[in-house]
Amino acid sequence: MFIKYILSFLFLIALDFNVSFAQDTSSYENDFSKAIDAEEKRSKWGTEEYKLELIKEMSSANVSLFVDEHLQKIDEPSRIYYKFEKKSTREDSFVGNVVLNIVKVNDDQTKHITFRYLKGRNKVRFPPQIGAKGNPVFMLFFERDTRDMQRLTGGNALFFRNRIRHSIAATEVVDTKINFKGKDLPAKQMIFQPFSKTKLKNRVSRYKTKEFKVTLSKEIPGYIYQIETYIKDLEDPDDMVKESLVFQGIKTNKELREDYKKRKDDKKS
């Protein structure tokens, strides 16, 4: 399976990561007419103009994010919940929720997915995906982050995306542990700084030390436990931004229906 997946890279072209923002994802619960192919997108996120060289020496970070089948153990329609938190000295800090809604599980265990990524003025709309084997939440996090950097600096989002991709390609994962609901679980972690060796100018220089940290565990549904970014401006030590996305849990659609029925019955009693 791994060899087949790698060989397929040879036929992929580099992707322009401009996100085609869709309508409110709630309208896509049963409409996948504008869905994108999840595995094609994930594969292209892991490739670039030097993809042939990367395939020869694929980093363990690339394998963990772009090859591993994160959603394999989820065998019925479910929702995966994450907490998003931003702490910033420049802008308003806030806390929000991110939900991956696995609408359909196909016979080959691929998934149809819709997204709810934050709310209100912080909301980001992403098109649904079909044929998903991997958890796309890390790509949504990175895509929102690069657009945020573009907004704040006037730089090019494609530049930021490419630097993230290059860094992942050169990063290896290390073993670690996480504590989830009182249990110590085996995990893997990757840490990288996409802009540490890049010549940056003007407002973009504040990202020189920006650090990304991704923590995964096969004991967590969807594998991805936490994603963090941290910035501390070298020229202004009081300028700090920290963002995190943390796994909260999963509920099947059946459990959600039962919860709704219970709440409804409680109101009547």
N, C-alpha and C positions, 0 to 999 in steps of 0.2 A: 504494500500500500504506500509506504514511504517513498520507494523508488518511483512508483507511478506518479506520485504527487510532485516529486522533484522534476521528473522528465517533462511534466506539463508546463513547468516554468519556461522551458526553452521556446515556447510558442506564444508567450505573453508579451505584450508591449507595455512600455512605461505608462502609468496612469496619471492623468491630470486630476489632482485630488480636489478640484472644485466641487463642493458638495451640492448636489441638486436638491435643494431643500424642498420637501413636499408639503402638502397641506397638513393640517392637524392629523397626527397619526391615529387618532381615535376613529377617523373616517376610513381607515384601512383595516379595520378588524376583519372584514370579509372580502376586501377588494385588494388583490395583489396585481392588478393590471399594470401598475407603474413600479412594481418591485424590481430590485436589482439582484443579480446573482451573487449570493453571499460569498461562496468559495472563490469565485473569480476575483471579487474585490479584495478578499483577504490575501489571495496569492499575489495580486499586483501590489498590495501594500508592502509585501516582502521582497519585491524585486525592484530593479532600477537599471540604468544604462549599463552597469557592469554586472548584470545578473549572472552571466556565465562564470565569472570568477567567484561570485558569492556562492553559487551552487557547489563549487569544488570544495569550499571551506565554509559551509553553512554554520553559523554560530548557534550555540544552544538556545540563545534568546530567540533567534529566528524560528527555530524548530518549535519552541514552546508557544510562540504566538501565532505562527502562520501554518503550522503543520498539524500539531496536536488537535485531536477532535474533542474539544472542551464540552460539547453538549451531548456526548455519546450516552451517558447514563440517564438522561432525561427522556423518558419514554411516553409521556403524555402531555397534553397542553398545560402550560404552567406559566407563572410569572416570577421572574427573578428581580429582587429588590436591592437597590443600592442607595446609600446616603452620600450626597455630594455636599462638600463644605468648602467655602472660600474665605480665607482670612487675608485681608489686604490693608496696607497703610495708605494706598492711593485711591481705592474705590470702596464702595460699600461691601462689607462682608455679608455673607448670607449662607443659609443652609437649605438644601432642596433634595428632591428625590428623583431617581432615575429608575425606570422600569423597563425590562425586556419582556415583552409579551410573546411567548411561544404559542402561536395560534394553532399550528398544525404540525403533527409529527408524521412524516411520510414512511412508507414501508421500508425504505433504505436508511431510516433513522435521520435523514436530513430534516431541517425545520424551516417553517415559515415564521418570520419574526416581524413584529412591529415594535415601535419604541415610544416612550414618553420620557423626554430628556428635559427635566426641570419644568418650571411653570412661570407664568407672567412674563415680565420683561427679560428674564434670563433664559426663557425657553428656546431650545434649538430644535428645529424640525428635520428629521432624517427620513428618507424613503424606506419603506419596508424591504426586507430581504427574503429571498427564497433559496432553498437548497443549502441552508447553513449547517456546517459541521462544527465550526469554531464559534466562540463567543465574540461577537463584534463590539462589545462594550469598550474595549481598549481603543479601537479605531475611532469610535464616536468621541471618546475623551480626547484623543490626540487631535482630531479634526476641529473640535470646538476650541481647543487650546491654541492651535495655530491661527485660527481666525481671530481669536482674542488678541494674540500678539500682533497680528496685522492691524487690527483696529487701534491698538494702543501706540504703535510705532510708525504706522504708515508704510511698513515694510511689505514684503511679498509673502503671502501665505505659503506659496509653493516652495519658497526658499526654506522656511521653517520646517515644512513637512519633509523635505528632502534631507535636511540635517538630522531629523529624528530617525528617518529610515536608515541613513548611513550609520548612525550610532548603534541602532539595534543590531545591524549586520555585524558589528564589531564587538558585541557584548556577549559575555558568557554568563549563565545563571549560576548561582551558588545555593547550596542547601541551607535552609533555615527552618524555623518553627513559627507557627502562629497560635494564638489562643482564641478560640471561637466558642462562645457560650460555655466557658469553663473547661474546655478540652484543649489540650496541646495537640496540634496536628502538624504532620510533616509538610513542608512547603519549599518552594524555590523562589529566588528573588533576583531581579536584574536591576542594576543601577547604572545610569549613563548620563553624561553631560554633553548634549549635542553641539553646544556652541563654544566649548572651552578652547578649541584650537582653530576657531574661525575668526577671520578679521571682521569685526563688527564696528559700525560707525554710528555716531550720534545716539539717538534714543535706543537703538538696538543693543548698545553696549551693556545695558542693564541685565541682559540675559546671558552674559558671559559665563556666569557660574550656575545657571539654571540647572537643577538636577531633577531627573525623572527616576522614580522608583516603582517597579511593578512587582507585586507579590502574588504568586499562584499556588494553589494547592489542589491536588486531585481529590481531596476529601470534601471540597466545596463544590456544590452544583454550579456548573459553568466555569469551574477552575479559578477564575480571576477573583482574588480576595480583596486586593487593594491596589489603587494607583495613586501616586502622589507626585506633585511637582513643588519645588521650593526655589525661591529667588531671594537673594539678598544683594542689593546693589553695592558694588565695590566702592563707588564714589559717594554713596549716601547710605550709611549703615542703618538709618531709620526706615529705609524703603524696603519693605518685605512683602512677599506674596506667597501664600501657601494654599494649594488646592488638593483635595483628596476625594476619592471615590471608594467607598467601602461597602463590601457585601453585607447585606442585612438578613437575607433569607430567601426562601422559595416557597411558593404555594401552588398546588395544582389547581386547575380550574374547578375541579370537583370540590376541593377544600374551600375555595372562595365562594362557591354556591352555598355550601353548608354554613359558612360563616354568615353570609347574607341572610339566609333563612333563619338562623338563630337570632340575629339582631332584630329581624322583623317580628319574630315570635315574642322576644323580650319586650318589645314596645307594646304589644297587645296585652301582655300580662300585667 
